[in-house]
Amino acid sequence: IKAMFSGSTRARFAPAAVRHFAKKAAPKKAAAPPAAAAPASSGPDPAHAPPIKLFGIHARYANATYSAASANGSLDAVEAELLAIQKTASEIGRAH
């Protein structure tokens, strides 16, 4: 069983595209910050925080989407896109 999970065996079964993506997505070593680097942020800007608290994996993406859209001033556009996705998903669900 140990041989089944070794790196060479795993690489043999993983499609080339997956291996390529994993290699690209692997974290790189961080370069030393410049001497005059800006101070680290203390967290997300409270002015762009979501209006309700959500928790879990789905919430991570929902909160990030809301915060980014709020900061960019594109909440209405993002809402329209999400409603279009919801409509498409419900139409596909009814078709099957």
Secondary structure, DSSP 8 states (H G I E B T S, - for coil): -GGGGSHHHHHHHS-HHHHHHHHHHS--------TT------SS-GGG--SS---SHHHHHHHHHHHHHHHHT-HHHHHHHHHHHHHHHHHHHHH-
